[in-house]
Amino acid sequence: MRILITNDDGINAPGLAVLEEIATELAGPEGEVWVVAPAFEQSGVAHCISFTTPMMITQMAERRYAAQGSPADCVLAAMHDVMKDARPDLVLSGVNRGNNSAENAVYSGTVGGAMEGALQGVPAVALSQYYGPRNKDLDDKFESARHHGLSTLRTLLDKGVWPDDDYGIFYNINFPPVPAAEVLGVKAARQGFRRDMGFGVQPTTSPSGRRFLWVTGAPQQQPTADGSDADWNLKGYISVTPMRCDLTAHDALDALRAIE
């Protein structure tokens, strides 16, 4: 198996090293793991692409490249330049530092990388490690993902739904904020929503008197709806959420016929 990996935390991020370990085992002795990852952190860029500016790409080592762009840019660079003569069989994005459950998935560059893989017609999975009181002080904060990532991916590749259609399914995996030994299992889950917890801004003034705004997040430990991704994560389970790039609200189409 030929696997492309990327992330949004940057090519030197520890989560990418974890994903390289997982991908190497998954690819097997005859397989290949290619890395095309952002040269610098790209958290929160979602499915952004560098449409109006070129991106520099640099080969760091064999099958390892850094691109000055977003995770989606990196997938495009791999598909149409770095690996154009031998496209990957699978795209993996992550392992993100922090969860991409619930509304976080909408903003996530990690999910954006997997989304672009799906748009390019390649099976794709985003992987993220939830942080919380039970794992934030571990020596290996990615312990849950490191120990359970390979088995979760193997099961997903074997039993997941992988349709060959225009907007193919890709998957969003979140590992719970607990030590590896306390992971209770895997749950198929819908995307959740943290009410009254969205992103905002915090004004600040620089020493030179200029006004700036910092984007602020919200606590990630509040419960969400039963059976949603964040809900299962906080209960100690790995969540696996099928997603599509199709943004149509299909449930509203029939009601909207009234405008015709």
N, C-alpha and C positions, 0 to 999 in steps of 0.2 A: 504493500500500500504506500502511495505517495501522499504525504500530509503536509499542508501548508499551515503554519501557525502565525498568528499576529496577536496584538493586544492594544490597549489604549494607555497603559502605564509607562510605555517606553521600552526600548530594546534591552535596557539594563535592569529592568524590574525583576524582583525575586519571583513574582508569580509567573512570569514568562519562563523562567528556569524550571519551575515546577511543571508547567505544561510541556516543555521540551522532554522532561523525563517520562511523562505520561505518553506523549506522542511517539517517543522512541520505542517504548514497549508495545504500543498499539500497532505501529508500522511493522514490527518484526524484523528479524535479521536481514531479510532481503528487501526491506522497505527503505524509504527515504523520508527525512523530515527537513523541510525547508522553512526558514524563518525570514519573514519580511515584516518588520515591525517599525513603529514610529521612532525616529531619532530622539524625540523628546515626548514628554507626557502629553497625552491628548484626551484626558478624562473629560466627559461631558460633551463631546463633540457629536454624539449620536451618529447619524449616517452621513455626516458632512463629507463632501469631496472638494478637492482644490480645483474648482472649475475655472477660476480666473487667474490662477498663478501656477507656474510650473513647480514641480517638486524635485529636489536633488535626491538621488539614490546612490548609496555607497555600499560596496561589497566589503563586509567586515571579516569574513572567513568563508570557507567552503559552505555553500547553501545557506548563507547568513547575510542579510541585507538590512540596512537602516534607511528609511525614507523620511524625508522632511514633509510629512503629511499625516493625514488621519488614518485610522484603521481601515476604513473603506478604500482610501487611496492605496494603502499597502496591498490590499487584495487585488485591486485593479493593476497595480504594478507587477504583482506576481503573475496574474493571469495573462497579461498582454505584453510582458517584457521578460521578466526573470525566468518564468516557467512556461513561456509561450509554446515551446516545442514539446512539452510533456506536462500537461495540466494536472493539478492535484486531484486525488480521489476524494479528499476530505479537507475542509477548512475548519480549524479550531481557533477560537479567539479567547484569550485570557491568560492565565487565571487572574481575574480582576481582584485588586485589593479593595475589598468591600462588596456588599451585595448589589446585585442588579435585579432584585425582586420588585414587584409592585410597580409604582410609577417610575422608579429609577431606570427601568428598562427602556423607557421612552427617550431618556437623555443619554444613555450609555453608548460610548464609543466601542466598548467590547461587543455589545449586541449589534452595533452598526457594522462591525467587521464581519460577523456571521451573516447579517442581512445581505451584505454585498456578495458574499460567497453564494448564497441562495439565488440571488438575482443573476449570477453568472452560471447558474445551472449545476452547482456543485453542492453535495450535502455539507451542511455547516452547523456548528454548535458553538454557543457562547458559554463560558464557564466562569463563575465568580465565587469568591469566598466571603461569606457573611462574617462580620466582626461583631463581637458582643462581650459582655463581662466574663463569659466562661472560656473564651479563647484569646482575648486581646493581649494577655500577658504570657502566652505560651512562647517558648523559644522558637517554635515553628508555627507562625500564625496561619500558615497554609496547610496545617497538618490534616485537617479533614479532607481537603481537596487532594492532597498528595496520596493519602491512603485509599481513598474511595473513587478517585477520578477514573482510573483505568477500568475498573469493573463496571462503573456506571456507563461509560462510553461503549464498552463492549456489549452490554445489554441493550443499550439504545440502538446501536447499529444493527443488532440482530432482531429486535422486536419492535423498533420504532416504525412510524409511518413515514415513508419517503416517496411521495408521489412525484411523477415526472410531468409537471404542468407548469403553466406560465409563472405562477407565484408559488413556487415550491415551499414546503414546510421547512423551517429551520428550528433549532431547539435552544432554549435558554435554561441552563443548569445553574442552580445556586446551592452551594454547600453550607450546611447550618453552622451557627456560631458556637460550636461545641468541640471539645477534643475528639479526635478520630474514633476513640474507643466508645464514645457516647452517641455516635450516629446511630439512629434507630432504623434506618432503611431509606427507601426511595419512594416518592409519591409523584404521580402525575397530577399537575396542578394548573389551574387557570391563573392568569396574571391578577394580582391583587391591587388594592388601592388604599393608601394611608390617608384617611380623611383629616383635613385641617393640618396637614404636615408638609405642604408643598415648599418648593424653593422660594427664596425671597432675596432681598438685598439689604446690606448693612452699610449705611453711609459712613465715610471716614474722611478726615482732612489730613493731607500730607504735611510734613514740616515746612514745605514751601508754600503752603496755603491753598494748594489745589484740592478740589473735592473729588473723591473717588467712591465707587460703590463696590463692595465685596458681595459676591453671590453667596448666600447662606443656605445650608441644608437644614435638616430636622432630625430629631432623635429617631433611631431605627428600630427601637425595641417595643414600640406600641403594637398591640394586637391588630390584625386585619381580619377580614371576613373568613369564616371557617372554610377550609379547603383551598384557600388561595396559596400562592407560592410563599409569600412572607409568613403566613400563618404556619405552614408546615415547617419552614426553616426554623422559626422560633420554638417549635415543638421538638426539634432535633432531627428533622428529616431532610434529605436531599430532595429538592423540588426539580421536576423536569417539565417545562412548559413548551408546548408546540406553538410556533408563531408563523405568521405569514407577512409578506411585504404589502399585500393588498390591504389598503386602508379603508375600503368601502364598508360602511355600516349596513351590512346586508339585512339586518333585522328591521331597518327603517325604510327599505326600498318600497315595499308594498304600500305603506302609509303615504309615501311621497307621491304615489301615482296621481293623487288628487290635483297636483299642479299641472298635469299633462292636458 
